[in-house]
Amino acid sequence: MSTSGKPRVLLMHPILDPGPAILAEAAEVITYPADRPLDEASIRQAAEGCVGIVSQLMDPIRETVLSTPGLKIVSNVAVGFDNIDVPAATAHKVMVTNTRIADLIRENQPEAITDAIEEGSFFDMQSFSTALIDLVVSGQVEQEVAANAATNRHDFLVTLERALKQQKADVVAAERQAKAEEEQAREAQPEPEPEPEPEVPALRLAKAGD
């Protein structure tokens, strides 16, 4: 927190209007020096004391940066965020957003954020509930632990049950497919040629007196 009482935000690159004015109204903006290299160590140093980073796709936001004490959010000015280590962000409880989520926040539509995240799987966006379900399905977290952590326990359990049924159906389908492929491969093998019968020596009739 700055002396002005506003949270500090690191702005990695200039952004289009009205972005700068919106940022300045809500936070103390720290501009990343243009002559500083775009490496993790330098970004980490510049982010010290900041609760947020406004980044772009050329900025490597990974473990070194995401472990900065006090960092709460990284907002990427882009559709996706291939430059951000999402698992590391999750581990350090740092929220990651992109332009779509930022637009919803600016337009005061918080109720639409969850749907936007759920629909954004192509860009590796994932809601908290979906992340919990994935952990349970993969066997990394127990169901009861995840249910207790979920925002809405009932909705979580209903969705989880559906996910577990789908997982079981996928396993059965995969086993059937593997069996069918095995049978096809067996049928495609050529029949072994029969072994030639051993030659029987010709019989010679003995004449009387022989």
KOLBABA-811353 format. One record per residue: residue in three letters; x, y, z of N, C-alpha, C, O in turn. Coordinates in steps of 0.2 Angstrom, whole numbers, plus 5000, padded with zeros to 4 digits. Example, Ala and Ser with C-alpha at 12.3 -4.5 7.8 and 13.67 -1.06 7.14 Angstrom:
# residues 2
ATOM residu  n_X  n_Y  n_Z ca_X ca_Y ca_Z  c_X  c_Y  c_Z  o_X  o_Y  o_Z
ATOM    ALA 5066 4972 5039 5062 4978 5039 5066 4984 5039 5071 4983 5042
ATOM    SER 5064 4989 5035 5068 4995 5036 5064 5000 5039 5067 5006 5040
# end
This chain:
# residues 210
ATOM residu  n_X  n_Y  n_Z ca_X ca_Y ca_Z  c_X  c_Y  c_Z  o_X  o_Y  o_Z
ATOM    MET 5004 4994 5000 5000 5000 5000 5004 5006 5000 5009 5006 5004
ATOM    SER 5003 5011 4996 5007 5017 4995 5005 5022 5001 5000 5021 5005
ATOM    THR 5009 5028 5001 5007 5033 5006 5000 5036 5005 4997 5039 5010
ATOM    SER 4998 5036 4999 4992 5039 4997 4986 5035 4999 4980 5037 4999
ATOM    GLY 4987 5029 5002 4982 5024 5004 4979 5020 4998 4975 5015 4999
ATOM    LYS 4982 5021 4992 4980 5017 4986 4984 5011 4985 4990 5012 4987
ATOM    PRO 4982 5005 4983 4986 5000 4981 4991 5001 4976 4989 5005 4971
ATOM    ARG 4997 4999 4976 5002 5000 4970 5001 4995 4965 5000 4989 4966
ATOM    VAL 5001 4997 4959 5000 4992 4953 5006 4994 4948 5007 5000 4946
ATOM    LEU 5009 4988 4946 5015 4989 4941 5012 4989 4934 5009 4984 4932
ATOM    LEU 5013 4994 4930 5011 4994 4923 5017 4993 4919 5022 4997 4918
ATOM    MET 5017 4987 4916 5023 4985 4912 5024 4989 4905 5029 4990 4903
ATOM    HIS 5018 4991 4902 5019 4994 4896 5013 4999 4895 5008 4998 4898
ATOM    PRO 5014 5004 4891 5008 5009 4890 5002 5005 4887 5003 5001 4883
ATOM    ILE 4996 5008 4889 4990 5005 4887 4986 5010 4884 4987 5016 4886
ATOM    LEU 4981 5008 4881 4976 5013 4877 4971 5017 4882 4970 5014 4887
ATOM    ASP 4969 5022 4880 4964 5026 4884 4957 5022 4884 4956 5019 4879
ATOM    PRO 4953 5022 4889 4954 5026 4895 4958 5022 4901 4957 5023 4907
ATOM    GLY 4962 5017 4899 4965 5012 4904 4969 5016 4909 4969 5015 4915
ATOM    PRO 4974 5021 4907 4978 5024 4912 4974 5028 4917 4976 5028 4923
ATOM    ALA 4969 5032 4915 4964 5035 4919 4961 5031 4924 4960 5033 4930
ATOM    ILE 4958 5025 4922 4955 5021 4926 4960 5018 4932 4958 5017 4938
ATOM    LEU 4966 5016 4929 4971 5014 4934 4973 5019 4939 4973 5018 4945
ATOM    ALA 4974 5025 4937 4976 5031 4941 4971 5032 4946 4972 5034 4952
ATOM    GLU 4964 5031 4945 4959 5033 4949 4959 5027 4955 4957 5029 4961
ATOM    ALA 4961 5021 4953 4960 5016 4958 4967 5014 4962 4967 5011 4967
ATOM    ALA 4972 5016 4959 4979 5014 4962 4984 5019 4960 4984 5023 4956
ATOM    GLU 4990 5018 4964 4996 5021 4963 5000 5017 4957 5002 5012 4959
ATOM    VAL 5000 5020 4951 5003 5016 4946 5011 5017 4946 5013 5023 4945
ATOM    ILE 5014 5011 4946 5022 5011 4945 5023 5009 4938 5021 5003 4936
ATOM    THR 5026 5013 4934 5028 5012 4927 5034 5008 4926 5039 5010 4929
ATOM    TYR 5034 5002 4923 5040 4998 4922 5045 5002 4918 5043 5004 4912
ATOM    PRO 5051 5003 4920 5056 5007 4916 5057 5004 4909 5058 4998 4908
ATOM    ALA 5057 5008 4904 5057 5005 4897 5064 5002 4895 5065 4998 4891
ATOM    ASP 5069 5005 4899 5076 5002 4897 5078 4996 4901 5083 4993 4901
ATOM    ARG 5073 4994 4906 5075 4988 4910 5073 4981 4906 5068 4981 4902
ATOM    PRO 5077 4976 4906 5075 4970 4902 5069 4967 4905 5067 4967 4911
ATOM    LEU 5066 4963 4901 5060 4959 4902 5061 4952 4905 5060 4947 4901
ATOM    ASP 5065 4952 4910 5066 4945 4913 5063 4945 4920 5061 4950 4923
ATOM    GLU 5062 4939 4923 5058 4938 4929 5061 4941 4935 5058 4944 4939
ATOM    ALA 5068 4941 4935 5071 4944 4941 5070 4952 4941 5069 4955 4946
ATOM    SER 5070 4955 4935 5069 4962 4935 5062 4964 4936 5060 4969 4940
ATOM    ILE 5057 4960 4934 5050 4961 4935 5049 4960 4942 5045 4964 4945
ATOM    ARG 5051 4955 4945 5050 4954 4952 5053 4960 4956 5049 4962 4961
ATOM    GLN 5058 4963 4955 5061 4968 4958 5056 4974 4958 5055 4978 4963
ATOM    ALA 5054 4975 4952 5049 4981 4951 5043 4980 4954 5039 4985 4956
ATOM    ALA 5041 4974 4955 5034 4972 4958 5034 4972 4965 5029 4972 4968
ATOM    GLU 5040 4973 4968 5040 4973 4976 5035 4979 4978 5036 4985 4976
ATOM    GLY 5031 4977 4983 5026 4982 4986 5020 4983 4982 5016 4987 4984
ATOM    CYS 5019 4979 4976 5013 4980 4972 5008 4974 4973 5010 4969 4975
ATOM    VAL 5002 4976 4973 4997 4971 4974 4995 4968 4967 4992 4963 4966
ATOM    GLY 4996 4972 4961 4994 4970 4955 4999 4971 4950 5004 4976 4950
ATOM    ILE 4999 4968 4944 5003 4969 4938 4999 4969 4932 4995 4964 4931
ATOM    VAL 5000 4974 4928 4996 4974 4922 5001 4973 4916 5006 4977 4915
ATOM    SER 5001 4967 4914 5006 4964 4909 5003 4963 4902 4997 4964 4901
ATOM    GLN 5008 4961 4898 5006 4959 4891 5010 4953 4889 5014 4950 4893
ATOM    LEU 5008 4950 4883 5011 4943 4881 5018 4943 4881 5021 4937 4882
ATOM    MET 5022 4948 4881 5029 4948 4880 5032 4947 4887 5038 4946 4888
ATOM    ASP 5028 4948 4892 5031 4948 4899 5031 4941 4902 5026 4938 4903
ATOM    PRO 5037 4938 4904 5037 4932 4908 5035 4932 4915 5038 4934 4919
ATOM    ILE 5028 4930 4916 5026 4931 4923 5025 4923 4926 5020 4920 4925
ATOM    ARG 5031 4921 4929 5031 4914 4931 5033 4914 4939 5032 4919 4942
ATOM    GLU 5035 4909 4941 5036 4907 4948 5040 4913 4952 5038 4915 4957
ATOM    THR 5045 4916 4949 5049 4921 4952 5045 4927 4953 5045 4930 4959
ATOM    VAL 5041 4929 4948 5037 4935 4949 5031 4934 4953 5029 4938 4958
ATOM    LEU 5028 4928 4952 5021 4926 4956 5022 4925 4963 5017 4926 4967
ATOM    SER 5028 4924 4965 5030 4923 4973 5031 4929 4976 5033 4929 4982
ATOM    THR 5031 4935 4973 5032 4942 4976 5027 4943 4982 5021 4942 4981
ATOM    PRO 5030 4944 4988 5025 4945 4993 5020 4951 4992 5022 4956 4990
ATOM    GLY 5014 4949 4994 5008 4954 4993 5005 4955 4986 5000 4958 4985
ATOM    LEU 5008 4951 4981 5005 4951 4975 4998 4947 4975 4998 4942 4977
ATOM    LYS 4993 4950 4972 4986 4947 4972 4983 4946 4965 4979 4941 4965
ATOM    ILE 4985 4950 4960 4982 4949 4954 4987 4951 4948 4991 4956 4949
ATOM    VAL 4986 4947 4943 4990 4949 4937 4985 4950 4931 4981 4945 4930
ATOM    SER 4984 4956 4928 4979 4957 4923 4983 4957 4916 4987 4962 4915
ATOM    ASN 4982 4953 4912 4985 4953 4905 4981 4957 4900 4975 4955 4899
ATOM    VAL 4984 4961 4897 4981 4965 4892 4981 4961 4885 4985 4963 4881
ATOM    ALA 4977 4956 4885 4977 4951 4879 4971 4947 4880 4968 4946 4885
ATOM    VAL 4970 4943 4875 4964 4938 4875 4966 4932 4879 4962 4930 4883
ATOM    GLY 4972 4930 4879 4975 4924 4882 4980 4926 4887 4981 4932 4889
ATOM    PHE 4984 4921 4890 4989 4923 4895 4994 4917 4894 4996 4914 4900
ATOM    ASP 4997 4915 4889 5002 4910 4888 5008 4912 4891 5013 4908 4893
ATOM    ASN 5009 4919 4893 5015 4921 4896 5015 4920 4904 5020 4921 4907
ATOM    ILE 5009 4918 4906 5009 4917 4914 5008 4910 4916 5005 4906 4913
ATOM    ASP 5012 4908 4921 5012 4901 4924 5006 4901 4928 5006 4902 4934
ATOM    VAL 5000 4898 4925 4994 4898 4929 4994 4894 4935 4992 4895 4940
ATOM    PRO 4997 4887 4934 4998 4883 4940 5002 4887 4946 5000 4886 4952
ATOM    ALA 5007 4890 4944 5011 4894 4949 5007 4899 4953 5007 4901 4959
ATOM    ALA 5003 4903 4948 4998 4908 4951 4993 4905 4956 4992 4908 4961
ATOM    THR 4990 4899 4954 4986 4896 4958 4989 4894 4965 4986 4895 4970
ATOM    ALA 4995 4892 4965 4999 4890 4971 5000 4896 4975 5000 4895 4981
ATOM    HIS 5001 4901 4972 5002 4907 4976 4996 4912 4978 4997 4917 4980
ATOM    LYS 4990 4909 4976 4984 4912 4976 4984 4919 4973 4981 4924 4976
ATOM    VAL 4987 4920 4967 4987 4926 4963 4981 4925 4958 4982 4920 4954
ATOM    MET 4977 4930 4957 4971 4929 4952 4974 4931 4946 4978 4936 4945
ATOM    VAL 4973 4928 4940 4975 4930 4934 4969 4931 4929 4964 4928 4929
ATOM    THR 4969 4937 4926 4963 4939 4922 4966 4941 4915 4972 4943 4914
ATOM    ASN 4962 4942 4910 4963 4944 4904 4959 4950 4902 4955 4952 4906
ATOM    THR 4959 4952 4896 4955 4958 4893 4948 4957 4894 4944 4961 4896
ATOM    ARG 4945 4951 4893 4938 4949 4894 4936 4951 4901 4931 4954 4902
ATOM    ILE 4939 4948 4906 4938 4949 4913 4938 4956 4915 4934 4959 4919
ATOM    ALA 4943 4959 4912 4944 4966 4914 4939 4971 4912 4936 4975 4915
ATOM    ASP 4936 4969 4906 4930 4973 4903 4924 4972 4907 4921 4977 4908
ATOM    LEU 4923 4966 4910 4917 4965 4914 4918 4968 4920 4913 4971 4923
ATOM    ILE 4924 4969 4923 4925 4972 4929 4923 4980 4928 4920 4983 4932
ATOM    ARG 4926 4982 4923 4925 4989 4921 4918 4991 4920 4916 4997 4921
ATOM    GLU 4914 4986 4917 4907 4988 4915 4903 4986 4921 4897 4986 4920
ATOM    ASN 4906 4984 4927 4902 4983 4933 4897 4977 4932 4891 4977 4933
ATOM    GLN 4900 4972 4929 4896 4966 4928 4899 4960 4931 4901 4955 4928
ATOM    PRO 4900 4960 4938 4903 4954 4941 4900 4948 4941 4903 4942 4941
ATOM    GLU 4893 4948 4940 4889 4942 4939 4891 4938 4933 4889 4932 4933
ATOM    ALA 4894 4941 4928 4895 4938 4922 4902 4935 4922 4904 4931 4917
ATOM    ILE 4906 4936 4927 4913 4934 4927 4914 4927 4927 4918 4924 4923
ATOM    THR 4910 4923 4931 4911 4916 4932 4909 4912 4925 4913 4908 4923
ATOM    ASP 4904 4915 4922 4902 4912 4915 4907 4913 4910 4909 4908 4906
ATOM    ALA 4910 4919 4910 4915 4920 4905 4922 4916 4907 4925 4914 4902
ATOM    ILE 4923 4915 4913 4929 4910 4914 4927 4903 4912 4931 4900 4909
ATOM    GLU 4921 4901 4914 4919 4894 4912 4919 4893 4904 4921 4888 4902
ATOM    GLU 4918 4898 4900 4918 4898 4893 4925 4899 4890 4925 4899 4884
ATOM    GLY 4929 4901 4894 4936 4903 4892 4941 4897 4892 4947 4899 4893
ATOM    SER 4939 4891 4892 4944 4886 4893 4949 4885 4888 4955 4883 4888
ATOM    PHE 4947 4888 4882 4952 4888 4876 4958 4892 4878 4963 4891 4875
ATOM    PHE 4957 4897 4882 4962 4902 4884 4965 4900 4891 4968 4904 4894
ATOM    ASP 4964 4894 4893 4966 4891 4899 4963 4895 4905 4966 4895 4911
ATOM    MET 4957 4898 4904 4954 4901 4910 4950 4895 4914 4947 4891 4910
ATOM    GLN 4949 4896 4920 4946 4890 4924 4944 4893 4931 4947 4897 4934
ATOM    SER 4937 4892 4932 4934 4894 4938 4937 4890 4944 4940 4885 4943
ATOM    PHE 4936 4893 4950 4938 4889 4956 4935 4883 4957 4938 4878 4959
ATOM    SER 4928 4882 4956 4925 4876 4956 4927 4871 4951 4928 4865 4953
ATOM    THR 4929 4873 4945 4931 4868 4940 4938 4866 4942 4940 4860 4941
ATOM    ALA 4942 4870 4945 4949 4868 4947 4948 4863 4953 4952 4858 4953
ATOM    LEU 4943 4864 4957 4942 4859 4963 4940 4852 4960 4942 4847 4962
ATOM    ILE 4935 4852 4955 4933 4846 4952 4938 4842 4949 4939 4836 4949
ATOM    ASP 4943 4846 4945 4948 4843 4942 4953 4839 4947 4956 4834 4945
ATOM    LEU 4954 4842 4952 4958 4839 4957 4955 4833 4960 4959 4828 4962
ATOM    VAL 4949 4833 4961 4945 4827 4964 4945 4822 4959 4947 4816 4961
ATOM    VAL 4944 4823 4953 4943 4818 4948 4950 4815 4946 4951 4809 4945
ATOM    SER 4955 4819 4947 4962 4816 4946 4965 4813 4952 4971 4810 4952
ATOM    GLY 4961 4813 4958 4963 4809 4964 4968 4813 4968 4971 4810 4973
ATOM    GLN 4969 4820 4967 4974 4824 4971 4971 4826 4977 4975 4828 4982
ATOM    VAL 4964 4827 4977 4961 4830 4983 4955 4826 4985 4951 4824 4980
ATOM    GLU 4954 4825 4991 4948 4821 4993 4941 4825 4992 4941 4831 4992
ATOM    GLN 4936 4821 4990 4930 4824 4989 4927 4829 4994 4925 4835 4993
ATOM    GLU 4927 4827 5000 4925 4831 5006 4929 4837 5007 4926 4842 5009
ATOM    VAL 4935 4836 5006 4940 4842 5007 4938 4848 5002 4937 4853 5003
ATOM    ALA 4937 4845 4996 4935 4850 4990 4928 4853 4991 4928 4859 4990
ATOM    ALA 4924 4849 4994 4917 4851 4995 4917 4857 5000 4913 4862 5000
ATOM    ASN 4921 4856 5005 4921 4861 5011 4924 4867 5008 4923 4873 5011
ATOM    ALA 4929 4867 5003 4932 4873 5001 4928 4876 4995 4929 4882 4994
ATOM    ALA 4923 4873 4993 4919 4876 4987 4915 4882 4989 4913 4882 4995
ATOM    THR 4914 4886 4984 4910 4892 4986 4903 4890 4987 4900 4893 4992
ATOM    ASN 4900 4885 4983 4893 4883 4984 4894 4875 4985 4894 4872 4980
ATOM    ARG 4893 4873 4991 4894 4865 4992 4889 4861 4988 4891 4857 4984
ATOM    HIS 4883 4863 4988 4878 4859 4984 4879 4859 4977 4879 4854 4974
ATOM    ASP 4880 4865 4974 4881 4865 4967 4888 4861 4965 4888 4858 4960
ATOM    PHE 4893 4862 4969 4899 4859 4968 4898 4851 4968 4900 4848 4963
ATOM    LEU 4894 4848 4973 4893 4841 4973 4889 4839 4967 4891 4833 4964
ATOM    VAL 4884 4842 4965 4880 4840 4959 4885 4840 4953 4885 4835 4949
ATOM    THR 4889 4845 4952 4893 4846 4946 4899 4840 4946 4901 4837 4941
ATOM    LEU 4901 4839 4952 4906 4834 4953 4904 4827 4952 4907 4823 4948
ATOM    GLU 4897 4825 4954 4894 4819 4952 4894 4818 4945 4895 4812 4942
ATOM    ARG 4892 4823 4941 4892 4823 4934 4899 4822 4931 4899 4818 4926
ATOM    ALA 4904 4825 4934 4910 4824 4931 4913 4817 4932 4916 4814 4928
ATOM    LEU 4911 4814 4938 4914 4807 4940 4910 4802 4935 4913 4797 4933
ATOM    LYS 4904 4803 4934 4900 4799 4930 4903 4799 4923 4904 4794 4919
ATOM    GLN 4905 4805 4920 4908 4806 4914 4915 4803 4914 4917 4800 4909
ATOM    GLN 4919 4803 4919 4925 4800 4919 4925 4793 4919 4928 4789 4915
ATOM    LYS 4920 4790 4922 4918 4782 4922 4916 4780 4915 4919 4775 4912
ATOM    ALA 4912 4784 4912 4910 4783 4905 4916 4783 4900 4916 4779 4896
ATOM    ASP 4920 4788 4901 4926 4789 4897 4931 4783 4897 4934 4780 4893
ATOM    VAL 4931 4780 4904 4936 4774 4905 4933 4768 4901 4937 4765 4898
ATOM    VAL 4926 4767 4902 4923 4761 4899 4924 4762 4891 4925 4757 4888
ATOM    ALA 4923 4768 4889 4923 4769 4881 4930 4768 4879 4931 4765 4874
ATOM    ALA 4935 4770 4883 4942 4769 4881 4944 4762 4881 4948 4759 4877
ATOM    GLU 4942 4758 4886 4943 4751 4886 4940 4747 4880 4943 4743 4878
ATOM    ARG 4934 4749 4879 4930 4746 4873 4934 4747 4866 4935 4743 4862
ATOM    GLN 4936 4753 4866 4940 4755 4860 4947 4752 4859 4949 4749 4854
ATOM    ALA 4950 4751 4865 4956 4747 4865 4955 4740 4863 4959 4737 4860
ATOM    LYS 4950 4737 4866 4948 4730 4864 4947 4729 4857 4949 4724 4854
ATOM    ALA 4943 4734 4854 4941 4733 4847 4947 4734 4843 4948 4730 4838
ATOM    GLU 4952 4738 4844 4958 4739 4841 4962 4733 4841 4965 4731 4836
ATOM    GLU 4962 4730 4847 4966 4724 4848 4963 4718 4843 4967 4714 4840
ATOM    GLU 4956 4718 4843 4953 4713 4839 4954 4714 4831 4956 4709 4828
ATOM    GLN 4954 4720 4829 4955 4722 4822 4963 4720 4820 4964 4718 4815
ATOM    ALA 4967 4722 4825 4974 4720 4824 4975 4713 4823 4979 4710 4819
ATOM    ARG 4972 4709 4827 4972 4702 4827 4969 4699 4820 4972 4694 4817
ATOM    GLU 4964 4702 4818 4961 4699 4812 4965 4701 4806 4964 4698 4801
ATOM    ALA 4968 4707 4807 4972 4709 4801 4978 4705 4800 4982 4705 4794
ATOM    GLN 4980 4701 4805 4986 4697 4804 4985 4691 4799 4980 4688 4799
ATOM    PRO 4990 4690 4794 4989 4685 4789 4989 4678 4793 4992 4677 4798
ATOM    GLU 4985 4674 4790 4984 4667 4792 4991 4663 4791 4994 4664 4786
ATOM    PRO 4994 4660 4796 5000 4656 4795 4999 4651 4790 4995 4647 4790
ATOM    GLU 5004 4650 4785 5004 4645 4780 5005 4638 4783 5009 4637 4788
ATOM    PRO 5001 4633 4781 5002 4627 4784 5009 4624 4783 5012 4625 4777
ATOM    GLU 5012 4620 4787 5018 4617 4786 5018 4612 4781 5013 4608 4781
ATOM    PRO 5022 4611 4777 5022 4606 4772 5022 4599 4775 5026 4598 4780
ATOM    GLU 5018 4594 4772 5018 4587 4775 5025 4584 4773 5028 4585 4767
ATOM    PRO 5028 4580 4777 5034 4577 4776 5033 4572 4770 5028 4568 4769
ATOM    GLU 5038 4571 4766 5038 4567 4760 5038 4559 4762 5042 4558 4766
ATOM    VAL 5034 4555 4759 5034 4548 4761 5038 4545 4755 5036 4545 4749
ATOM    PRO 5043 4541 4757 5046 4537 4752 5042 4533 4748 5038 4529 4750
ATOM    ALA 5043 4532 4741 5039 4528 4737 5040 4521 4738 5046 4518 4740
ATOM    LEU 5035 4517 4738 5035 4510 4740 5037 4506 4733 5034 4507 4728
ATOM    ARG 5041 4501 4734 5043 4497 4728 5041 4490 4730 5042 4487 4735
ATOM    LEU 5037 4487 4725 5035 4481 4726 5040 4476 4724 5044 4476 4719
ATOM    ALA 5041 4471 4729 5046 4466 4728 5044 4460 4723 5038 4458 4724
ATOM    LYS 5048 4459 4718 5046 4453 4714 5048 4446 4717 5052 4446 4721
ATOM    ALA 5044 4441 4715 5046 4435 4718 5053 4433 4716 5055 4434 4710
ATOM    GLY 5056 4430 4720 5063 4428 4719 5068 4434 4721 5074 4432 4721
ATOM    ASP 5066 4440 4723 5070 4445 4725 5073 4443 4732 5077 4447 4735
# end
